[in-house]
Amino acid sequence: NIEKRLQGRGNSPLTKEGIERAEELRDRIKDIHIDIIYSSPIERALTTANIIKGDKSIEVVTDNNLMEMCFGEYEGIENSFALPDCPINLAFQAPERFVADKGAESFEELFARTGDFLEKVVKPQLAQGKDILIVGHGAMNSSIVCQVKKLPLTQFWSAGIENCKLMQLC
């Protein structure tokens, strides 16, 4: 984001650039079959999902398990890396050593809720041959990729998806 703000679950709208990138993705994947789109209920993700859907008759379903990782009291902070010894930075620099505090969600909690979504929602639909698109956020996406690819927490951020990029997992 432009302000380098730690957004977490903050409900901010997409920027003009974000809208343009979502429109570009919609155009790039127009010929890919999608049965259903699951999205975080947070505005920036849900707007992205609806832009990607375009005029196709695909249902967009929100699920709270797809919300971004909660960063607690650190949400909204600008450029945390410019603040010496800011505890939330460890979540990005060495996630395996991060200890959640001040209302932040732990990686274990994040993995539990996204893992629950994979088990209860995604796997049964994949077994039925459904093509699913998930629209979410950086940490949430990384947690899903790590679980599907069985990657350790040390590779958490390298597993993620760039904004408005498509990654096929199954």
C-alpha positions in Angstrom: 0.0 0.0 0.0 1.1 3.6 -0.6 1.5 4.5 3.1 3.4 1.3 3.9 0.8 0.8 6.6 0.4 -2.5 8.4 -3.2 -3.1 7.4 -4.1 -6.4 8.9 -7.8 -6.5 9.3 -8.2 -2.8 8.6 -11.1 -2.2 6.3 -9.6 0.0 3.7 -10.7 0.4 0.1 -8.6 -0.5 -2.9 -6.4 2.2 -4.4 -6.8 3.2 -8.1 -3.7 0.9 -8.8 -5.3 -1.9 -6.9 -8.5 -1.7 -9.0 -6.4 -1.6 -12.2 -4.5 -4.7 -11.1 -7.7 -6.6 -10.3 -9.1 -5.6 -13.7 -5.9 -6.8 -15.4 -6.1 -10.1 -13.6 -9.8 -10.5 -14.6 -8.8 -10.0 -18.2 -5.8 -12.5 -17.9 -8.0 -15.3 -16.5 -11.1 -14.7 -18.5 -10.8 -18.1 -20.1 -10.1 -20.0 -16.9 -13.0 -22.0 -15.6 -14.0 -21.1 -12.0 -17.0 -22.6 -10.2 -16.9 -20.4 -7.1 -14.9 -17.6 -5.6 -14.2 -17.5 -1.8 -13.1 -14.2 -0.4 -12.1 -12.5 2.8 -14.9 -10.2 3.9 -12.5 -7.3 4.3 -13.4 -4.6 1.8 -10.2 -4.6 -0.3 -10.3 -8.4 -0.9 -14.1 -8.5 -1.5 -13.8 -5.7 -4.0 -11.0 -7.5 -5.8 -13.1 -10.7 -5.9 -16.0 -8.9 -7.4 -13.8 -7.2 -10.0 -12.3 -10.6 -11.0 -15.7 -12.1 -11.2 -16.7 -9.4 -13.7 -20.0 -10.3 -15.5 -19.6 -14.0 -15.0 -22.3 -15.8 -13.1 -19.9 -17.0 -10.4 -20.9 -16.9 -6.8 -18.6 -14.9 -4.5 -18.8 -16.3 -0.9 -17.1 -14.5 2.0 -15.6 -16.6 4.8 -14.1 -15.1 8.0 -11.4 -17.8 8.0 -9.9 -15.9 5.0 -9.5 -12.6 6.9 -5.9 -11.3 7.1 -3.8 -12.2 10.0 -4.7 -9.9 13.0 -1.7 -7.7 14.0 -3.5 -6.4 17.2 -2.4 -3.1 18.4 0.1 -2.8 15.6 -2.5 -2.6 12.9 -2.5 0.8 11.2 1.2 1.5 12.1 3.1 3.1 9.3 6.5 1.7 8.2 7.1 -0.5 11.3 10.6 -1.3 9.9 11.6 2.3 10.5 10.9 1.8 14.2 13.8 0.2 16.1 12.9 -3.0 17.9 9.2 -2.9 16.9 8.1 -6.4 18.0 5.7 -7.0 15.1 8.6 -6.9 12.7 9.7 -10.3 13.9 6.5 -11.7 12.3 8.0 -10.7 8.9 11.7 -11.2 9.6 11.7 -14.5 11.5 8.1 -15.8 11.7 9.3 -19.0 13.5 10.4 -16.8 16.4 7.4 -14.5 16.5 5.4 -14.5 19.7 2.0 -12.8 19.4 1.2 -10.2 21.9 -1.0 -7.0 22.3 -3.9 -8.7 20.5 -2.0 -10.0 17.6 -2.8 -13.4 16.1 -0.2 -16.1 16.3 0.9 -18.1 13.3 -0.5 -21.2 15.0 -4.0 -19.5 15.2 -3.7 -18.3 11.6 -2.8 -21.8 10.4 -5.6 -23.3 12.4 -8.4 -21.2 10.9 -7.1 -21.4 7.3 -6.5 -25.1 7.7 -10.0 -25.5 8.9 -11.2 -23.7 5.8 -9.1 -26.0 3.6 -10.4 -29.1 5.3 -14.1 -28.2 5.6 -14.7 -26.1 2.5 -12.0 -26.6 -0.1 -11.2 -30.3 0.0 -14.8 -31.5 -0.3 -15.4 -29.3 -3.3 -12.1 -30.3 -4.9 -13.3 -33.9 -4.5 -16.4 -33.0 -6.4 -14.3 -31.6 -9.3 -14.9 -27.9 -8.5 -12.5 -25.2 -9.5 -12.1 -22.7 -6.7 -10.6 -19.3 -6.6 -9.6 -17.8 -3.2 -9.1 -14.1 -2.8 -7.4 -12.9 0.3 -4.4 -11.2 1.8 -0.6 -11.7 2.2 -0.3 -13.6 5.4 -3.5 -15.5 4.9 -2.5 -16.6 1.4 0.9 -17.6 2.6 -0.6 -19.8 5.3 -2.7 -21.6 2.8 0.3 -22.1 0.4 2.5 -23.4 3.2 -0.1 -25.9 4.3 -0.9 -27.2 0.7 2.8 -27.4 -0.2 3.9 -28.5 3.3 6.4 -25.7 3.8 7.9 -24.9 7.1 7.2 -21.6 8.9 10.7 -20.4 8.0 9.6 -20.2 4.4 6.3 -18.5 5.2 6.9 -15.3 3.3 8.6 -16.9 0.3 5.5 -19.0 -0.2 3.1 -16.1 -0.7 1.4 -14.7 -3.8 2.1 -11.3 -5.2 -0.9 -8.9 -5.3 -3.3 -9.8 -8.0 -1.4 -12.8 -9.2 -2.9 -16.3 -9.8 -1.3 -19.3 -8.3 -2.6 -22.8 -9.0 -2.2 -25.1 -5.9 -4.1 -28.2 -6.9 
